[in-house]
Amino acid sequence: MTMELSKYEERDALQMNELTNLRQSTVLLEQEKLNFQVEIDSLRAKLIEEELQHQNLQEQFCIEKLKHVTPQNSIEDDIKLNSQEIIKDLESKLNAERLSLKHSNEELIQTQKEVRTLEMDLKQITTNYNQLSHDHELL
């Protein structure tokens, strides 16, 4: 009977070791997943920034085209002058919006990184707690 009990205890210990190893592997894989997700978010933010830069260049090109239109009379000169003032005002507002959007995206990405890190920490702490609780029950 003690031989049987010893075999069961040995098998239980092996299963506990395997479970611990699997939990550690899970934590490592989740950390790797988190790192990939952070990299994806970073690349996504970079793509958004580059798209905004491209759009800005296109708008500047259009503005330059508008600036080089030759006026035919004084009314057209006044319209061109007013248009240029409006364009400059809109450009400054657009640049301010872009900067605000860029900062918001950076803050969002940073917050997402922090949340994922905290989720990983919580999961690891929960796993460790469960392992300790189980070990304590065995004693």
The first five atom37 places (N, CA, C, CB, O) and aatype in JSON, in Angstrom:
{
  "aatype": [12, 16, 12, 6, 10, 15, 11, 18, 6, 6, 1, 3, 0, 10, 5, 12, 2, 6, 10, 16, 2, 10, 1, 5, 15, 16, 19, 10, 10, 6, 5, 6, 11, 10, 2, 13, 5, 19, 6, 9, 3, 15, 10, 1, 0, 11, 10, 9, 6, 6, 6, 10, 5, 8, 5, 2, 10, 5, 6, 5, 13, 4, 9, 6, 11, 10, 11, 8, 19, 16, 14, 5, 2, 15, 9, 6, 3, 3, 9, 11, 10, 2, 15, 5, 6, 9, 9, 11, 3, 10, 6, 15, 11, 10, 2, 0, 6, 1, 10, 15, 10, 11, 8, 15, 2, 6, 6, 10, 9, 5, 16, 5, 11, 6, 19, 1, 16, 10, 6, 12, 3, 10, 11, 5, 9, 16, 16, 2, 18, 2, 5, 10, 15, 8, 3, 8, 6, 10, 10],
  "atom_mask": [
    [1, 1, 1, 1, 1],
    [1, 1, 1, 1, 1],
    [1, 1, 1, 1, 1],
    [1, 1, 1, 1, 1],
    [1, 1, 1, 1, 1],
    [1, 1, 1, 1, 1],
    [1, 1, 1, 1, 1],
    [1, 1, 1, 1, 1],
    [1, 1, 1, 1, 1],
    [1, 1, 1, 1, 1],
    [1, 1, 1, 1, 1],
    [1, 1, 1, 1, 1],
    [1, 1, 1, 1, 1],
    [1, 1, 1, 1, 1],
    [1, 1, 1, 1, 1],
    [1, 1, 1, 1, 1],
    [1, 1, 1, 1, 1],
    [1, 1, 1, 1, 1],
    [1, 1, 1, 1, 1],
    [1, 1, 1, 1, 1],
    [1, 1, 1, 1, 1],
    [1, 1, 1, 1, 1],
    [1, 1, 1, 1, 1],
    [1, 1, 1, 1, 1],
    [1, 1, 1, 1, 1],
    [1, 1, 1, 1, 1],
    [1, 1, 1, 1, 1],
    [1, 1, 1, 1, 1],
    [1, 1, 1, 1, 1],
    [1, 1, 1, 1, 1],
    [1, 1, 1, 1, 1],
    [1, 1, 1, 1, 1],
    [1, 1, 1, 1, 1],
    [1, 1, 1, 1, 1],
    [1, 1, 1, 1, 1],
    [1, 1, 1, 1, 1],
    [1, 1, 1, 1, 1],
    [1, 1, 1, 1, 1],
    [1, 1, 1, 1, 1],
    [1, 1, 1, 1, 1],
    [1, 1, 1, 1, 1],
    [1, 1, 1, 1, 1],
    [1, 1, 1, 1, 1],
    [1, 1, 1, 1, 1],
    [1, 1, 1, 1, 1],
    [1, 1, 1, 1, 1],
    [1, 1, 1, 1, 1],
    [1, 1, 1, 1, 1],
    [1, 1, 1, 1, 1],
    [1, 1, 1, 1, 1],
    [1, 1, 1, 1, 1],
    [1, 1, 1, 1, 1],
    [1, 1, 1, 1, 1],
    [1, 1, 1, 1, 1],
    [1, 1, 1, 1, 1],
    [1, 1, 1, 1, 1],
    [1, 1, 1, 1, 1],
    [1, 1, 1, 1, 1],
    [1, 1, 1, 1, 1],
    [1, 1, 1, 1, 1],
    [1, 1, 1, 1, 1],
    [1, 1, 1, 1, 1],
    [1, 1, 1, 1, 1],
    [1, 1, 1, 1, 1],
    [1, 1, 1, 1, 1],
    [1, 1, 1, 1, 1],
    [1, 1, 1, 1, 1],
    [1, 1, 1, 1, 1],
    [1, 1, 1, 1, 1],
    [1, 1, 1, 1, 1],
    [1, 1, 1, 1, 1],
    [1, 1, 1, 1, 1],
    [1, 1, 1, 1, 1],
    [1, 1, 1, 1, 1],
    [1, 1, 1, 1, 1],
    [1, 1, 1, 1, 1],
    [1, 1, 1, 1, 1],
    [1, 1, 1, 1, 1],
    [1, 1, 1, 1, 1],
    [1, 1, 1, 1, 1],
    [1, 1, 1, 1, 1],
    [1, 1, 1, 1, 1],
    [1, 1, 1, 1, 1],
    [1, 1, 1, 1, 1],
    [1, 1, 1, 1, 1],
    [1, 1, 1, 1, 1],
    [1, 1, 1, 1, 1],
    [1, 1, 1, 1, 1],
    [1, 1, 1, 1, 1],
    [1, 1, 1, 1, 1],
    [1, 1, 1, 1, 1],
    [1, 1, 1, 1, 1],
    [1, 1, 1, 1, 1],
    [1, 1, 1, 1, 1],
    [1, 1, 1, 1, 1],
    [1, 1, 1, 1, 1],
    [1, 1, 1, 1, 1],
    [1, 1, 1, 1, 1],
    [1, 1, 1, 1, 1],
    [1, 1, 1, 1, 1],
    [1, 1, 1, 1, 1],
    [1, 1, 1, 1, 1],
    [1, 1, 1, 1, 1],
    [1, 1, 1, 1, 1],
    [1, 1, 1, 1, 1],
    [1, 1, 1, 1, 1],
    [1, 1, 1, 1, 1],
    [1, 1, 1, 1, 1],
    [1, 1, 1, 1, 1],
    [1, 1, 1, 1, 1],
    [1, 1, 1, 1, 1],
    [1, 1, 1, 1, 1],
    [1, 1, 1, 1, 1],
    [1, 1, 1, 1, 1],
    [1, 1, 1, 1, 1],
    [1, 1, 1, 1, 1],
    [1, 1, 1, 1, 1],
    [1, 1, 1, 1, 1],
    [1, 1, 1, 1, 1],
    [1, 1, 1, 1, 1],
    [1, 1, 1, 1, 1],
    [1, 1, 1, 1, 1],
    [1, 1, 1, 1, 1],
    [1, 1, 1, 1, 1],
    [1, 1, 1, 1, 1],
    [1, 1, 1, 1, 1],
    [1, 1, 1, 1, 1],
    [1, 1, 1, 1, 1],
    [1, 1, 1, 1, 1],
    [1, 1, 1, 1, 1],
    [1, 1, 1, 1, 1],
    [1, 1, 1, 1, 1],
    [1, 1, 1, 1, 1],
    [1, 1, 1, 1, 1],
    [1, 1, 1, 1, 1],
    [1, 1, 1, 1, 1],
    [1, 1, 1, 1, 1],
    [1, 1, 1, 1, 1],
    [1, 1, 1, 1, 1]
  ],
  "atom_positions": [
    [[0.82, -1.19, 0.0], [0.0, 0.0, 0.0], [0.86, 1.26, 0.0], [-0.93, 0.0, 1.2], [0.57, 2.22, -0.7]],
    [[1.94, 1.23, 0.8], [2.83, 2.39, 0.81], [3.54, 2.53, -0.53], [3.86, 2.28, 1.94], [3.87, 3.64, -0.95]],
    [[3.77, 1.42, -1.2], [4.4, 1.44, -2.52], [3.48, 2.12, -3.52], [4.75, 0.0, -2.99], [3.91, 2.93, -4.34]],
    [[2.19, 1.79, -3.42], [1.2, 2.39, -4.31], [1.09, 3.89, -4.04], [-0.16, 1.71, -4.14], [1.04, 4.7, -4.96]],
    [[1.05, 4.24, -2.76], [0.97, 5.65, -2.37], [2.2, 6.4, -2.85], [0.83, 5.77, -0.83], [2.1, 7.54, -3.32]],
    [[3.33, 5.78, -2.74], [4.58, 6.4, -3.21], [4.54, 6.64, -4.71], [5.79, 5.51, -2.85], [4.98, 7.68, -5.19]],
    [[4.01, 5.67, -5.46], [3.89, 5.83, -6.91], [2.94, 6.98, -7.26], [3.38, 4.52, -7.56], [3.21, 7.78, -8.16]],
    [[1.83, 7.06, -6.52], [0.88, 8.15, -6.76], [1.5, 9.51, -6.45], [-0.39, 7.94, -5.92], [1.32, 10.48, -7.19]],
    [[2.24, 9.56, -5.35], [2.89, 10.83, -4.98], [3.93, 11.22, -6.02], [3.54, 10.71, -3.58], [4.07, 12.39, -6.37]],
    [[4.67, 10.23, -6.51], [5.69, 10.5, -7.53], [5.02, 10.98, -8.82], [6.54, 9.23, -7.81], [5.48, 11.93, -9.45]],
    [[3.95, 10.31, -9.2], [3.23, 10.71, -10.41], [2.63, 12.12, -10.24], [2.11, 9.69, -10.73], [2.66, 12.93, -11.16]],
    [[2.09, 12.39, -9.05], [1.54, 13.72, -8.77], [2.64, 14.78, -8.84], [0.87, 13.74, -7.38], [2.42, 15.87, -9.38]],
    [[3.8, 14.47, -8.3], [4.92, 15.42, -8.35], [5.35, 15.68, -9.79], [6.12, 14.89, -7.52], [5.64, 16.82, -10.16]],
    [[5.4, 14.62, -10.6], [5.76, 14.78, -12.01], [4.73, 15.64, -12.75], [5.9, 13.41, -12.7], [5.08, 16.5, -13.55]],
    [[3.47, 15.38, -12.46], [2.41, 16.17, -13.1], [2.47, 17.63, -12.65], [1.03, 15.58, -12.77], [2.23, 18.54, -13.45]],
    [[2.79, 17.85, -11.38], [2.91, 19.23, -10.88], [4.08, 19.94, -11.56], [3.09, 19.24, -9.35], [3.98, 21.11, -11.93]],
    [[5.2, 19.23, -11.73], [6.35, 19.81, -12.42], [5.99, 20.14, -13.87], [7.56, 18.85, -12.38], [6.35, 21.2, -14.38]],
    [[5.29, 19.23, -14.5], [4.88, 19.46, -15.89], [3.92, 20.65, -15.98], [4.21, 18.2, -16.49], [4.02, 21.48, -16.88]],
    [[3.0, 20.73, -15.02], [2.06, 21.85, -14.99], [2.81, 23.17, -14.78], [1.02, 21.65, -13.88], [2.5, 24.17, -15.43]],
    [[3.77, 23.17, -13.89], [4.58, 24.37, -13.65], [5.33, 24.77, -14.91], [5.57, 24.14, -12.49], [5.38, 25.95, -15.26]],
    [[5.91, 23.79, -15.58], [6.63, 24.08, -16.82], [5.69, 24.63, -17.89], [7.32, 22.81, -17.35], [6.04, 25.57, -18.61]],
    [[4.5, 24.05, -17.98], [3.53, 24.55, -18.96], [3.09, 25.97, -18.64], [2.3, 23.62, -19.0], [2.93, 26.8, -19.54]],
    [[2.89, 26.25, -17.36], [2.51, 27.62, -16.97], [3.62, 28.61, -17.3], [2.19, 27.67, -15.46], [3.36, 29.71, -17.78]],
    [[4.86, 28.21, -17.05], [5.99, 29.09, -17.38], [6.07, 29.3, -18.89], [7.31, 28.5, -16.86], [6.32, 30.42, -19.35]],
    [[5.85, 28.25, -19.64], [5.85, 28.37, -21.11], [4.74, 29.31, -21.57], [5.69, 26.99, -21.77], [4.93, 30.12, -22.47]],
    [[3.59, 29.17, -20.94], [2.46, 30.04, -21.28], [2.8, 31.5, -21.01], [1.2, 29.64, -20.49], [2.52, 32.37, -21.83]],
    [[3.4, 31.76, -19.87], [3.78, 33.14, -19.53], [4.79, 33.67, -20.55], [4.37, 33.2, -18.1], [4.67, 34.81, -21.0]],
    [[5.77, 32.86, -20.91], [6.77, 33.3, -21.89], [6.13, 33.58, -23.25], [7.88, 32.25, -22.03], [6.45, 34.57, -23.91]],
    [[5.23, 32.7, -23.66], [4.55, 32.9, -24.94], [3.66, 34.14, -24.92], [3.71, 31.66, -25.3], [3.57, 34.86, -25.91]],
    [[3.01, 34.38, -23.79], [2.18, 35.57, -23.69], [3.03, 36.84, -23.69], [1.32, 35.51, -22.43], [2.62, 37.87, -24.25]],
    [[4.2, 36.77, -23.07], [5.1, 37.93, -23.12], [5.58, 38.18, -24.55], [6.31, 37.71, -22.19], [5.67, 39.32, -24.98]],
    [[5.87, 37.11, -25.26], [6.28, 37.25, -26.65], [5.13, 37.82, -27.49], [6.73, 35.88, -27.23], [5.34, 38.68, -28.35]],
    [[3.93, 37.36, -27.22], [2.75, 37.88, -27.92], [2.59, 39.37, -27.62], [1.47, 37.11, -27.5], [2.3, 40.16, -28.52]],
    [[2.79, 39.75, -26.37], [2.7, 41.16, -25.98], [3.74, 41.99, -26.73], [2.88, 41.31, -24.47], [3.44, 43.08, -27.22]],
    [[4.95, 41.47, -26.81], [6.01, 42.19, -27.54], [5.64, 42.36, -29.0], [7.34, 41.44, -27.41], [5.87, 43.43, -29.58]],
    [[5.08, 41.33, -29.61], [4.66, 41.44, -31.01], [3.53, 42.45, -31.15], [4.21, 40.06, -31.54], [3.5, 43.22, -32.11]],
    [[2.6, 42.44, -30.21], [1.49, 43.38, -30.28], [1.98, 44.82, -30.14], [0.45, 43.07, -29.18], [1.5, 45.72, -30.83]],
    [[2.94, 45.03, -29.25], [3.53, 46.37, -29.09], [4.22, 46.79, -30.39], [4.53, 46.39, -27.91], [4.1, 47.94, -30.81]],
    [[4.93, 45.87, -31.01], [5.59, 46.17, -32.27], [4.57, 46.49, -33.36], [6.49, 44.99, -32.71], [4.76, 47.41, -34.15]],
    [[3.48, 45.74, -33.4], [2.42, 46.0, -34.38], [1.83, 47.39, -34.15], [1.3, 44.92, -34.29], [1.63, 48.14, -35.1]],
    [[1.56, 47.72, -32.89], [1.0, 49.04, -32.58], [1.97, 50.15, -32.98], [0.67, 49.15, -31.09], [1.56, 51.19, -33.5]],
    [[3.23, 49.92, -32.74], [4.24, 50.91, -33.11], [4.3, 51.1, -34.62], [5.62, 50.49, -32.58], [4.35, 52.22, -35.11]],
    [[4.27, 49.99, -35.35], [4.29, 50.08, -36.82], [3.01, 50.71, -37.35], [4.48, 48.68, -37.43], [3.03, 51.45, -38.34]],
    [[1.9, 50.43, -36.7], [0.62, 51.02, -37.11], [0.66, 52.54, -36.92], [-0.56, 50.41, -36.29], [0.2, 53.29, -37.77]],
    [[1.23, 52.98, -35.79], [1.35, 54.42, -35.54], [2.28, 55.07, -36.55], [1.85, 54.68, -34.1], [2.03, 56.18, -37.03]],
    [[3.35, 54.38, -36.88], [4.29, 54.9, -37.87], [3.61, 55.02, -39.24], [5.54, 53.99, -37.97], [3.82, 55.99, -39.96]],
    [[2.8, 54.02, -39.59], [2.07, 54.06, -40.85], [1.11, 55.25, -40.88], [1.29, 52.75, -41.07], [1.02, 55.96, -41.88]],
    [[0.39, 55.47, -39.79], [-0.53, 56.6, -39.72], [0.23, 57.91, -39.88], [-1.3, 56.59, -38.38], [-0.21, 58.8, -40.6]],
    [[1.36, 58.0, -39.21], [2.17, 59.22, -39.31], [2.65, 59.44, -40.75], [3.37, 59.14, -38.36], [2.62, 60.57, -41.24]],
    [[3.1, 58.39, -41.4], [3.57, 58.52, -42.78], [2.42, 58.85, -43.73], [4.26, 57.23, -43.22], [2.61, 59.6, -44.69]],
    [[1.24, 58.3, -43.47], [0.08, 58.64, -44.29], [-0.26, 60.12, -44.14], [-1.13, 57.77, -43.92], [-0.6, 60.8, -45.11]],
    [[-0.17, 60.62, -42.9], [-0.44, 62.04, -42.67], [0.6, 62.91, -43.37], [-0.45, 62.34, -41.16], [0.27, 63.95, -43.94]],
    [[1.86, 62.49, -43.32], [2.91, 63.24, -44.02], [2.66, 63.25, -45.52], [4.3, 62.64, -43.71], [2.83, 64.27, -46.18]],
    [[2.26, 62.11, -46.05], [1.96, 62.03, -47.48], [0.8, 62.95, -47.84], [1.64, 60.57, -47.89], [0.84, 63.67, -48.84]],
    [[-0.22, 62.92, -47.03], [-1.37, 63.79, -47.26], [-0.95, 65.26, -47.18], [-2.5, 63.49, -46.24], [-1.4, 66.09, -47.97]],
    [[-0.1, 65.58, -46.22], [0.4, 66.94, -46.07], [1.17, 67.38, -47.31], [1.3, 67.06, -44.82], [0.99, 68.5, -47.79]],
    [[2.01, 66.51, -47.83], [2.76, 66.83, -49.05], [1.82, 67.05, -50.23], [3.75, 65.71, -49.37], [2.03, 67.96, -51.03]],
    [[0.8, 66.22, -50.33], [-0.17, 66.4, -51.41], [-0.89, 67.74, -51.28], [-1.19, 65.24, -51.42], [-1.1, 68.44, -52.28]],
    [[-1.27, 68.09, -50.07], [-1.96, 69.36, -49.85], [-1.03, 70.53, -50.15], [-2.47, 69.45, -48.41], [-1.46, 71.53, -50.74]],
    [[0.23, 70.43, -49.74], [1.18, 71.49, -50.03], [1.38, 71.64, -51.54], [2.53, 71.22, -49.35], [1.5, 72.76, -52.05]],
    [[1.41, 70.53, -52.23], [1.54, 70.58, -53.69], [0.35, 71.31, -54.31], [1.66, 69.15, -54.27], [0.52, 72.15, -55.19]],
    [[-0.84, 70.98, -53.85], [-2.04, 71.66, -54.35], [-2.02, 73.14, -54.02], [-3.31, 71.01, -53.77], [-2.41, 73.98, -54.84]],
    [[-1.56, 73.47, -52.83], [-1.47, 74.87, -52.42], [-0.49, 75.62, -53.31], [-1.04, 74.99, -50.95], [-0.76, 76.74, -53.75]],
    [[0.64, 75.0, -53.58], [1.63, 75.63, -54.46], [1.06, 75.84, -55.86], [2.9, 74.78, -54.54], [1.32, 76.85, -56.51]],
    [[0.28, 74.88, -56.32], [-0.36, 75.04, -57.63], [-1.32, 76.23, -57.61], [-1.12, 73.75, -58.02], [-1.37, 76.99, -58.57]],
    [[-2.06, 76.39, -56.51], [-2.98, 77.52, -56.4], [-2.23, 78.85, -56.34], [-3.85, 77.36, -55.16], [-2.71, 79.85, -56.87]],
    [[-1.08, 78.85, -55.71], [-0.3, 80.08, -55.57], [0.24, 80.55, -56.92], [0.84, 79.87, -54.59], [0.44, 81.75, -57.12]],
    [[0.48, 79.64, -57.81], [1.1, 79.99, -59.09], [0.08, 80.29, -60.19], [1.99, 78.87, -59.54], [0.45, 80.43, -61.36]],
    [[-1.18, 80.39, -59.82], [-2.2, 80.77, -60.8], [-2.01, 82.27, -61.1], [-3.66, 80.46, -60.27], [-1.91, 83.07, -60.18]],
    [[-1.97, 82.64, -62.37], [-1.74, 84.05, -62.73], [-3.06, 84.8, -62.76], [-1.03, 84.15, -64.1], [-3.99, 84.4, -63.47]],
    [[-3.16, 85.89, -62.01], [-4.39, 86.67, -61.99], [-4.55, 87.5, -63.27], [-4.42, 87.58, -60.76], [-3.57, 87.93, -63.86]],
    [[-5.8, 87.71, -63.67], [-6.05, 88.45, -64.91], [-6.46, 89.89, -64.62], [-7.12, 87.76, -65.73], [-6.31, 90.75, -65.48]],
    [[-6.97, 90.16, -63.46], [-7.33, 91.54, -63.14], [-7.26, 91.75, -61.63], [-8.74, 91.89, -63.67], [-6.91, 90.83, -60.9]],
    [[-7.6, 92.92, -61.17], [-7.46, 93.25, -59.75], [-8.43, 92.46, -58.87], [-7.67, 94.74, -59.53], [-8.11, 92.15, -57.72]],
    [[-9.59, 92.12, -59.38], [-10.54, 91.31, -58.61], [-9.95, 89.94, -58.36], [-11.9, 91.19, -59.35], [-10.04, 89.39, -57.26]],
    [[-9.33, 89.4, -59.39], [-8.68, 88.1, -59.22], [-7.5, 88.21, -58.27], [-8.21, 87.54, -60.58], [-7.21, 87.28, -57.52]],
    [[-6.81, 89.38, -58.29], [-5.71, 89.59, -57.34], [-6.23, 89.58, -55.9], [-4.99, 90.93, -57.63], [-5.62, 88.96, -55.02]],
    [[-7.35, 90.26, -55.67], [-7.95, 90.29, -54.33], [-8.39, 88.89, -53.9], [-9.14, 91.26, -54.29], [-8.17, 88.48, -52.76]],
    [[-9.0, 88.18, -54.83], [-9.45, 86.82, -54.53], [-8.25, 85.94, -54.2], [-10.24, 86.23, -55.71], [-8.29, 85.13, -53.27]],
    [[-7.17, 86.1, -54.99], [-5.97, 85.3, -54.76], [-5.37, 85.63, -53.4], [-4.94, 85.54, -55.87], [-4.96, 84.73, -52.66]],
    [[-5.31, 86.92, -53.05], [-4.76, 87.32, -51.76], [-5.6, 86.76, -50.62], [-4.69, 88.86, -51.67], [-5.06, 86.21, -49.66]],
    [[-6.92, 86.88, -50.73], [-7.8, 86.33, -49.7], [-7.68, 84.81, -49.64], [-9.26, 86.73, -49.98], [-7.68, 84.22, -48.56]],
    [[-7.57, 84.18, -50.78], [-7.42, 82.73, -50.83], [-6.13, 82.3, -50.14], [-7.44, 82.22, -52.28], [-6.11, 81.31, -49.41]],
    [[-5.07, 83.05, -50.39], [-3.78, 82.7, -49.76], [-3.86, 82.85, -48.25], [-2.66, 83.59, -50.32], [-3.31, 82.02, -47.51]],
    [[-4.53, 83.89, -47.78], [-4.69, 84.07, -46.33], [-5.52, 82.94, -45.74], [-5.36, 85.43, -46.02], [-5.19, 82.39, -44.69]],
    [[-6.58, 82.6, -46.43], [-7.42, 81.49, -45.97], [-6.63, 80.19, -45.97], [-8.68, 81.35, -46.85], [-6.72, 79.39, -45.04]],
    [[-5.86, 79.98, -47.02], [-5.06, 78.76, -47.14], [-4.04, 78.69, -46.01], [-4.35, 78.69, -48.5], [-3.86, 77.64, -45.4]],
    [[-3.36, 79.81, -45.72], [-2.37, 79.82, -44.63], [-3.04, 79.53, -43.29], [-1.64, 81.18, -44.58], [-2.5, 78.79, -42.47]],
    [[-4.21, 80.12, -43.08], [-4.94, 79.87, -41.84], [-5.34, 78.4, -41.73], [-6.19, 80.77, -41.77], [-5.19, 77.78, -40.68]],
    [[-5.84, 77.86, -42.83], [-6.22, 76.44, -42.84], [-5.01, 75.53, -42.66], [-6.94, 76.09, -44.13], [-5.09, 74.5, -41.99]],
    [[-3.88, 75.92, -43.26], [-2.65, 75.12, -43.1], [-2.23, 75.07, -41.63], [-1.51, 75.71, -43.95], [-1.88, 74.01, -41.12]],
    [[-2.28, 76.22, -40.97], [-1.87, 76.24, -39.56], [-2.83, 75.41, -38.7], [-1.8, 77.69, -39.03], [-2.4, 74.7, -37.8]],
    [[-4.13, 75.5, -38.99], [-5.1, 74.69, -38.25], [-4.89, 73.2, -38.52], [-6.53, 75.09, -38.62], [-4.97, 72.37, -37.61]],
    [[-4.62, 72.87, -39.77], [-4.39, 71.48, -40.14], [-3.14, 70.93, -39.46], [-4.26, 71.34, -41.66], [-3.15, 69.81, -38.95]],
    [[-2.08, 71.72, -39.44], [-0.85, 71.28, -38.77], [-1.07, 71.08, -37.28], [0.27, 72.3, -39.01], [-0.55, 70.14, -36.69]],
    [[-1.85, 71.98, -36.67], [-2.16, 71.83, -35.25], [-2.96, 70.55, -35.01], [-2.94, 73.06, -34.73], [-2.71, 69.84, -34.04]],
    [[-3.92, 70.27, -35.88], [-4.71, 69.04, -35.77], [-3.84, 67.8, -35.93], [-5.84, 69.03, -36.81], [-3.98, 66.82, -35.2]],
    [[-2.93, 67.85, -36.89], [-2.03, 66.71, -37.11], [-1.17, 66.45, -35.89], [-1.15, 66.94, -38.34], [-1.0, 65.31, -35.46]],
    [[-0.63, 67.53, -35.33], [0.2, 67.39, -34.15], [-0.61, 66.82, -32.99], [0.82, 68.75, -33.76], [-0.13, 65.96, -32.25]],
    [[-1.82, 67.31, -32.83], [-2.69, 66.81, -31.78], [-3.01, 65.33, -31.99], [-3.99, 67.62, -31.72], [-2.99, 64.54, -31.04]],
    [[-3.3, 64.95, -33.23], [-3.58, 63.55, -33.55], [-2.37, 62.67, -33.28], [-4.01, 63.42, -35.02], [-2.49, 61.57, -32.75]],
    [[-1.2, 63.16, -33.65], [0.03, 62.4, -33.44], [0.25, 62.17, -31.94], [1.25, 63.12, -34.05], [0.56, 61.05, -31.52]],
    [[0.08, 63.22, -31.14], [0.25, 63.08, -29.69], [-0.79, 62.13, -29.11], [0.17, 64.45, -29.0], [-0.48, 61.32, -28.23]],
    [[-2.01, 62.23, -29.59], [-3.07, 61.33, -29.1], [-2.74, 59.88, -29.44], [-4.43, 61.72, -29.71], [-2.92, 58.99, -28.61]],
    [[-2.27, 59.63, -30.66], [-1.9, 58.27, -31.06], [-0.75, 57.74, -30.21], [-1.52, 58.23, -32.54], [-0.76, 56.58, -29.8]],
    [[0.24, 58.59, -29.95], [1.37, 58.16, -29.12], [0.91, 57.84, -27.7], [2.45, 59.26, -29.09], [1.35, 56.85, -27.12]],
    [[0.03, 58.68, -27.15], [-0.49, 58.42, -25.81], [-1.31, 57.13, -25.78], [-1.34, 59.6, -25.33], [-1.22, 56.36, -24.83]],
    [[-2.11, 56.91, -26.82], [-2.91, 55.69, -26.9], [-2.02, 54.46, -26.93], [-3.82, 55.72, -28.14], [-2.26, 53.49, -26.21]],
    [[-0.99, 54.49, -27.76], [-0.09, 53.35, -27.86], [0.61, 53.11, -26.53], [0.95, 53.58, -28.98], [0.74, 51.96, -26.1]],
    [[1.07, 54.17, -25.88], [1.74, 54.02, -24.59], [0.79, 53.44, -23.55], [2.3, 55.38, -24.12], [1.17, 52.58, -22.76]],
    [[-0.44, 53.91, -23.55], [-1.43, 53.39, -22.6], [-1.73, 51.92, -22.88], [-2.72, 54.22, -22.67], [-1.87, 51.13, -21.95]],
    [[-1.84, 51.56, -24.17], [-2.07, 50.16, -24.53], [-0.91, 49.28, -24.07], [-2.29, 50.01, -26.04], [-1.13, 48.17, -23.59]],
    [[0.31, 49.77, -24.22], [1.47, 49.02, -23.76], [1.39, 48.79, -22.26], [2.78, 49.75, -24.13], [1.62, 47.69, -21.77]],
    [[1.06, 49.86, -21.53], [0.99, 49.76, -20.07], [-0.11, 48.79, -19.65], [0.74, 51.13, -19.45], [0.08, 47.99, -18.73]],
    [[-1.26, 48.85, -20.32], [-2.37, 47.95, -19.98], [-1.97, 46.5, -20.24], [-3.64, 48.31, -20.8], [-2.22, 45.63, -19.41]],
    [[-1.34, 46.24, -21.38], [-0.93, 44.87, -21.69], [0.11, 44.37, -20.69], [-0.36, 44.79, -23.12], [0.07, 43.21, -20.26]],
    [[1.03, 45.24, -20.32], [2.03, 44.85, -19.34], [1.37, 44.54, -18.0], [3.08, 45.96, -19.17], [1.71, 43.55, -17.36]],
    [[0.43, 45.38, -17.59], [-0.28, 45.13, -16.33], [-1.11, 43.85, -16.41], [-1.18, 46.32, -15.99], [-1.19, 43.11, -15.43]],
    [[-1.71, 43.58, -17.56], [-2.47, 42.34, -17.72], [-1.54, 41.13, -17.59], [-3.18, 42.31, -19.09], [-1.88, 40.14, -16.94]],
    [[-0.36, 41.23, -18.19], [0.61, 40.13, -18.1], [1.05, 39.94, -16.65], [1.83, 40.4, -19.01], [1.13, 38.82, -16.16]],
    [[1.34, 41.06, -15.97], [1.75, 40.98, -14.57], [0.65, 40.34, -13.72], [2.1, 42.37, -14.03], [0.92, 39.49, -12.88]],
    [[-0.59, 40.77, -13.95], [-1.71, 40.2, -13.2], [-1.84, 38.71, -13.46], [-3.02, 40.92, -13.57], [-2.04, 37.93, -12.53]],
    [[-1.73, 38.32, -14.72], [-1.85, 36.9, -15.05], [-0.73, 36.09, -14.39], [-1.83, 36.69, -16.58], [-0.97, 35.0, -13.87]],
    [[0.49, 36.63, -14.42], [1.61, 35.92, -13.82], [1.44, 35.83, -12.3], [2.94, 36.62, -14.18], [1.71, 34.79, -11.71]],
    [[0.99, 36.91, -11.69], [0.77, 36.9, -10.24], [-0.34, 35.91, -9.89], [0.42, 38.31, -9.73], [-0.23, 35.18, -8.91]],
    [[-1.4, 35.9, -10.68], [-2.5, 34.95, -10.45], [-2.02, 33.52, -10.58], [-3.65, 35.21, -11.43], [-2.37, 32.66, -9.77]],
    [[-1.21, 33.26, -11.6], [-0.65, 31.92, -11.79], [0.21, 31.52, -10.6], [0.18, 31.86, -13.09], [0.09, 30.41, -10.08]],
    [[1.07, 32.44, -10.17], [1.92, 32.14, -9.01], [1.08, 31.92, -7.76], [2.92, 33.29, -8.78], [1.37, 31.02, -6.96]],
    [[0.04, 32.73, -7.58], [-0.83, 32.57, -6.42], [-1.52, 31.2, -6.45], [-1.88, 33.69, -6.39], [-1.57, 30.5, -5.44]],
    [[-2.05, 30.84, -7.61], [-2.72, 29.54, -7.73], [-1.74, 28.4, -7.46], [-3.34, 29.39, -9.13], [-2.1, 27.41, -6.82]],
    [[-0.53, 28.54, -7.96], [0.49, 27.5, -7.74], [0.8, 27.4, -6.25], [1.78, 27.81, -8.55], [0.88, 26.3, -5.7]],
    [[0.98, 28.54, -5.6], [1.27, 28.53, -4.16], [0.09, 27.97, -3.36], [1.62, 29.94, -3.67], [0.29, 27.23, -2.39]],
    [[-1.11, 28.31, -3.76], [-2.29, 27.77, -3.08], [-2.35, 26.26, -3.22], [-3.58, 28.41, -3.63], [-2.64, 25.54, -2.26]],
    [[-2.08, 25.79, -4.42], [-2.1, 24.35, -4.65], [-0.99, 23.66, -3.85], [-1.94, 24.04, -6.16], [-1.22, 22.62, -3.24]],
    [[0.2, 24.25, -3.85], [1.3, 23.68, -3.08], [0.98, 23.66, -1.59], [2.6, 24.47, -3.33], [1.31, 22.71, -0.89]],
    [[0.32, 24.72, -1.12], [-0.04, 24.8, 0.29], [-1.08, 23.73, 0.65], [-0.58, 26.2, 0.62], [-1.04, 23.16, 1.74]],
    [[-2.0, 23.47, -0.27], [-3.01, 22.43, -0.03], [-2.37, 21.05, 0.06], [-4.07, 22.45, -1.14], [-2.84, 20.19, 0.8]],
    [[-1.29, 20.85, -0.7], [-0.62, 19.55, -0.68], [0.09, 19.32, 0.65], [0.38, 19.45, -1.83], [0.27, 18.18, 1.08]],
    [[0.5, 20.41, 1.29], [1.21, 20.26, 2.56], [0.19, 20.02, 3.62], [2.07, 21.51, 2.89], [0.54, 19.86, 4.79]]
  ]
}
